[in-house]
Amino acid sequence: MKNLVPKLGLFLLILIFTLGQLGGCSCATDTVSPVVQITNPVNNSDVSDIVIIQAKASDDVGVAKVEFYIDNSKVGEDSQSLYKYSWNTDSLAYGSTHTIYAKAYDNAGNEGVSPSITVTIGDSQLPTVVVTNPVDGGTVTGTVTIKANAVDRSIPKGKSKSPSGIQKVEFYVDDRLLGEALTSPYDKNWNTDSLAYGSTHTIYAKAYDNAGNEGVSPPITVTIGDSQLPTVTITNPVDGGTVIGIVTIKA
């Protein structure tokens, strides 16, 4: 019985080895790093507002997760394909540049790093503009100074994003360009002397920011009045003459 136990153990070892050979057992370690690249946004593009950063990752066994980095700081990760992260750029200065890349990990802990891309913060918000003079529904005569108030954008509370700035304001009368102003205060003179008394006209303004966005003011309507004094001349009696009795004054 004592001799049987060692023989049985040896038999089991031989059996396990044989089954392993027949089954093609492979115990190789996974050393292949996953491959990852940023697919959105594109390199050297302008971005604004909420940006969806997307990455494509692959691995010979499987991808466990993808991490997203902006300016060398990790901002988020995703373990579900398609791999993405929502980036809010509202707090970033207009014209500033930022670097984005991703890291992919497989189940064995191997790490792959994407090529980095660079993006510039743009300004997609329309400027606002309002005609402040003349007033809507008013009557105008002679030379009228059309005035407008233009603002590139309002900065949300708690944000520090800088606007791109107003480039110019254009003034329109009856859909025809009257002229433009490049600096504040934004105004343009309009000579109404050739326009018919009682005629109505529509005025509006367009504001452009340095990013190329265009904002249009609400239109206003004005009526041409008559500010010219009538002329009158006394024709009888004559200037310097002498009168007696009942005199008929004529004009």
C-alpha positions in Angstrom: 0.0 0.0 0.0 2.9 2.3 0.8 4.4 1.8 -2.7 1.0 2.5 -4.3 0.6 6.1 -3.2 3.8 7.5 -4.9 3.0 5.6 -8.0 -0.6 7.1 -8.0 0.8 10.6 -7.6 3.2 10.1 -10.5 0.4 8.8 -12.6 -1.7 11.9 -11.9 1.2 14.2 -12.8 1.7 12.4 -16.1 -2.0 12.5 -16.9 -2.3 16.2 -16.2 0.8 16.9 -18.4 -0.6 14.8 -21.2 -4.0 16.4 -21.1 -2.4 19.8 -21.2 -0.4 18.9 -24.3 -3.5 17.5 -26.0 -5.5 20.6 -25.1 -2.9 23.0 -26.5 -2.7 24.9 -23.2 -1.1 28.4 -23.6 -0.2 30.4 -20.6 1.5 33.3 -22.5 1.1 36.8 -20.8 -0.7 39.6 -22.7 1.9 42.3 -23.4 0.3 44.1 -26.4 -0.8 47.6 -25.7 -4.2 48.8 -27.0 -4.3 51.4 -29.8 -6.3 54.6 -29.3 -6.8 57.9 -31.3 -9.0 61.0 -30.9 -11.6 61.1 -33.6 -13.4 64.3 -32.5 -12.6 67.2 -32.5 -10.2 67.3 -35.4 -6.7 68.6 -34.9 -6.1 72.4 -35.2 -9.9 73.1 -35.2 -11.9 75.8 -33.4 -14.3 74.6 -30.7 -16.8 76.3 -28.5 -19.6 75.6 -26.0 -20.0 71.9 -25.2 -17.5 69.7 -27.1 -18.0 65.9 -27.4 -14.5 64.4 -27.3 -14.6 61.0 -29.0 -11.9 58.3 -29.2 -11.5 55.0 -31.1 -9.7 52.2 -29.2 -8.8 48.6 -30.1 -6.9 45.8 -28.5 -6.0 42.2 -29.4 -7.9 41.0 -26.3 -10.2 43.8 -25.2 -10.3 47.4 -24.1 -11.1 48.0 -20.4 -11.4 51.8 -20.5 -10.3 55.0 -22.1 -9.2 58.0 -20.2 -9.4 61.6 -21.5 -6.8 64.2 -20.8 -6.9 68.0 -21.5 -3.7 70.0 -21.0 -2.1 66.9 -19.3 -4.9 66.7 -16.7 -7.3 63.7 -16.6 -10.9 65.0 -17.1 -12.8 61.8 -17.4 -13.0 58.2 -18.6 -15.4 55.9 -20.4 -15.5 52.1 -20.4 -18.2 51.8 -23.1 -17.6 52.0 -26.8 -18.0 54.6 -28.4 -15.6 56.2 -25.9 -16.5 59.9 -25.3 -16.3 62.8 -22.9 -18.4 66.1 -22.8 -16.1 69.1 -22.4 -17.6 72.5 -21.4 -15.4 75.3 -22.8 -17.5 78.2 -21.4 -14.9 79.1 -18.8 -12.0 79.2 -21.2 -10.7 82.4 -22.9 -11.5 83.1 -26.5 -8.4 82.3 -28.6 -6.7 80.1 -26.1 -5.3 76.8 -27.2 -5.6 73.4 -25.5 -4.1 69.9 -26.0 -6.2 66.8 -25.9 -5.2 63.1 -25.8 -6.5 59.8 -24.6 -5.1 56.7 -22.9 -6.6 53.2 -23.4 -6.1 50.3 -21.0 -6.7 46.6 -21.7 -7.7 43.9 -19.1 -4.1 43.0 -18.6 -3.2 46.6 -17.6 -1.4 47.5 -20.8 -1.6 51.2 -21.7 -1.8 52.9 -25.1 -1.6 56.6 -25.6 -3.1 58.5 -28.5 -1.4 61.2 -30.5 -2.3 64.5 -29.0 -4.4 67.1 -30.9 -4.6 70.9 -30.4 -7.8 73.0 -30.5 -8.5 76.7 -30.2 -11.4 78.1 -28.2 -13.7 79.9 -30.6 -16.7 82.2 -30.2 -20.0 80.9 -31.5 -22.3 83.2 -29.7 -24.0 85.9 -31.7 -23.5 89.5 -30.6 -26.6 91.4 -29.5 -27.6 94.8 -31.0 -30.5 97.2 -30.4 -31.3 100.5 -32.1 -31.6 103.1 -29.3 -32.4 106.2 -31.4 -34.8 107.1 -32.9 -37.5 105.4 -30.9 -39.8 102.9 -32.5 -43.0 104.6 -33.9 -41.5 108.0 -33.6 -41.5 110.9 -36.1 -38.3 112.2 -37.6 -37.2 115.1 -39.7 -34.1 116.6 -41.2 -30.8 114.8 -40.3 -31.4 111.9 -37.9 -28.6 110.3 -35.9 -29.3 106.6 -35.8 -27.7 105.0 -32.7 -27.2 101.4 -31.6 -26.0 99.6 -28.6 -24.0 96.4 -29.4 -22.6 93.8 -27.0 -20.6 90.8 -28.2 -21.8 88.4 -25.5 -22.9 88.2 -21.9 -20.5 86.2 -19.7 -22.5 83.6 -17.7 -22.3 83.9 -13.9 -19.3 82.2 -12.5 -17.6 82.0 -15.9 -14.6 83.9 -17.1 -14.7 83.4 -20.9 -13.7 86.6 -22.8 -15.7 87.7 -25.8 -14.1 88.2 -29.1 -15.3 91.8 -29.3 -17.4 93.9 -31.7 -15.8 94.4 -35.1 -18.4 96.7 -36.6 -22.1 97.7 -36.6 -24.0 98.3 -39.9 -27.1 100.4 -40.2 -29.9 99.6 -42.6 -32.9 101.8 -43.7 -35.6 99.9 -45.7 -33.2 97.0 -46.2 -30.5 99.2 -47.7 -27.1 99.7 -46.1 -26.8 103.2 -44.9 -23.3 102.9 -43.5 -21.3 101.4 -40.6 -19.5 102.3 -37.4 -16.3 100.6 -36.3 -16.1 102.0 -32.7 -18.4 102.7 -29.9 -20.6 104.8 -29.7 -22.1 103.2 -32.8 -24.1 105.7 -34.8 -24.7 107.0 -38.3 -26.4 110.1 -39.7 -29.5 109.8 -41.9 -30.6 112.7 -44.0 -34.4 112.5 -44.5 -34.9 115.8 -46.5 -35.6 114.0 -49.8 -38.2 111.7 -48.3 -41.9 112.4 -48.6 -43.8 113.8 -45.6 -45.8 111.1 -43.9 -43.9 108.2 -45.4 -42.8 105.3 -43.1 -39.4 103.7 -43.0 -37.8 100.7 -41.3 -34.5 100.8 -39.5 -32.4 98.0 -38.1 -28.7 97.3 -37.3 -26.3 94.3 -37.7 -23.4 93.7 -35.3 -20.4 91.6 -36.2 -17.9 90.2 -33.7 -14.3 89.4 -34.4 -15.1 85.7 -34.7 -17.4 86.4 -37.7 -20.7 86.0 -35.9 -23.6 88.3 -36.9 -26.4 89.6 -34.7 -29.4 91.5 -36.1 -31.4 94.0 -34.1 -35.2 94.1 -33.9 -36.5 96.5 -36.6 -38.1 99.9 -35.7 -40.4 102.0 -37.8 -40.4 105.8 -38.1 -42.5 108.3 -40.0 -41.1 111.3 -41.8 -42.4 114.6 -40.3 -42.3 118.2 -41.5 -40.0 120.4 -39.5 -39.6 123.1 -42.2 -41.2 126.5 -41.3 -43.6 127.9 -43.8 -42.6 131.3 -45.4 -44.9 134.3 -45.5 -44.4 137.8 -46.9 -46.5 140.9 -46.5 -47.3 142.2 -50.0 -49.6 145.1 -49.0 -49.0 147.7 -47.7 -45.4 148.2 -48.8 -42.6 148.4 -46.3 -42.0 152.0 -45.3 -45.3 153.3 -46.9 -47.9 155.6 -45.4 -51.4 154.3 -44.7 -54.7 156.0 -43.8 -58.3 154.9 -43.3 -59.1 151.2 -43.8 -56.0 149.3 -45.1 -56.2 145.9 -46.7 -53.2 143.9 -45.5 -52.3 141.2 -47.9 -49.8 138.4 -47.6 
